[in-house]
Amino acid sequence: MYKSEQRTIFNVLALYLSSNLLLIATIFASYYYYQNEQLILNEKNILKKYTTELEDALLNVHQSSNDKYKYPRFENFKSAIYDIDKNLIFSTLDVQPPNIDQEFFIIEGNSYAVSPIKPYYLSAAYLVTQKETQTLNISNDFVAIAILIVLITIFTSFFLVKLVLKPLRENLHLLDNFIKDTTHELNTPITTILANIETLDTYNFDEKSLKKFQRIKIASQNISNLYQDLVYLLLNHKVSSTNEQLNISSILYERVQYFTLMANAKKLSFDLKIQKDVMFYADKQKIERIIDNIFSNAIKYSKKSTTIQVILEDSMLSIIDEGKGMTQNEIKNIYEKYRRFDNVQGGFGIGYSIIKSIADEYEITIHISSEVNKGTKVILKW
């Protein structure tokens, strides 16, 4: 799966899941508000019933001929009575409310109802009843709703992602087919061009003809490099490896010589600091693909009349150019297949994808540092 596909899947799922999470939160908030309103209504109705019981009990006490009376008490609730100025007369409440201006309120897990009474039994003008507030337990309902929505989300997101990726996959499939067809068609003419260039006798060329020949040779080298990359890509990185002990020092000198003509066209020079006989066990063609792609990019994006440094030490190769450089975001996405950052220079955007696949095969680490308009440094370590 390409990184572009992964990014698309992530973005779609992130948007879809976040919208569904927002939906869940909205549903839960609405459900919680509704249940809380129902709880308060139920508490008010129960306290209203208790207030009636208290009022009847006070009436009985008030009508009693006994000079000594006992304030009524109940198993289901507690109560208090206040005079006309809202001063406490008597109370069995657990928590004394700071004021009784509201008809209903909740304090420390207890529900209170305040009701005026006339006539004033036992000088009481206000009755306050108290009961333990019921617990609002909707966690089970919420979990059930959340699970239902998540299951629906997973089910629909699968089809949504598939639908979103369909045109992307079709375009990539078309591009792959185009590359396969192009590679097949290029095989014979490239082989013919390269073979004939090598057989040409340049000693009899005048200066003007020699320059034309050099331009043709540079162009053929560019085509050859692109062709080799396309072949590697066409085989889906499944090129069999013929590993052997390679002299990386010698290979570097060979590749520098190969790219010298191309570099001279931009008046570029190579500054070589190559340690002698640095060995590495790998497939020669694959190592050359790494080196050629880095050199090709360095030459392509270097400014005219600058220097490309090539430093080889034990287990490390550094290639430094003085080119246009890259941003950190470009470096982050540089290994993505078909990703291009410069529409002027052209290309398929497969060079660093190939470099990364070969490097991973041989456990070679790649570090790229770059600064816009100053250049790029590529370090390979093994």
Secondary structure as UniProt FT lines:
FT   HELIX           3..63
FT   STRAND          78..82
FT   TURN            84..85
FT   STRAND          88..91
FT   STRAND          104..107
FT   TURN            108..109
FT   STRAND          110..116
FT   HELIX           121..123
FT   STRAND          126..132
FT   HELIX           139..199
FT   HELIX           202..204
FT   HELIX           207..234
FT   TURN            235..237
FT   STRAND          243..247
FT   HELIX           248..264
FT   TURN            265..267
FT   STRAND          269..274
FT   TURN            276..277
FT   STRAND          279..283
FT   HELIX           284..301
FT   TURN            304..305
FT   STRAND          307..313
FT   TURN            314..315
FT   STRAND          316..320
FT   HELIX           328..332
FT   TURN            333..335
FT   TURN            337..338
FT   TURN            343..345
FT   HELIX           351..361
FT   TURN            362..363
FT   STRAND          365..371
FT   TURN            372..374
FT   STRAND          375..381
//
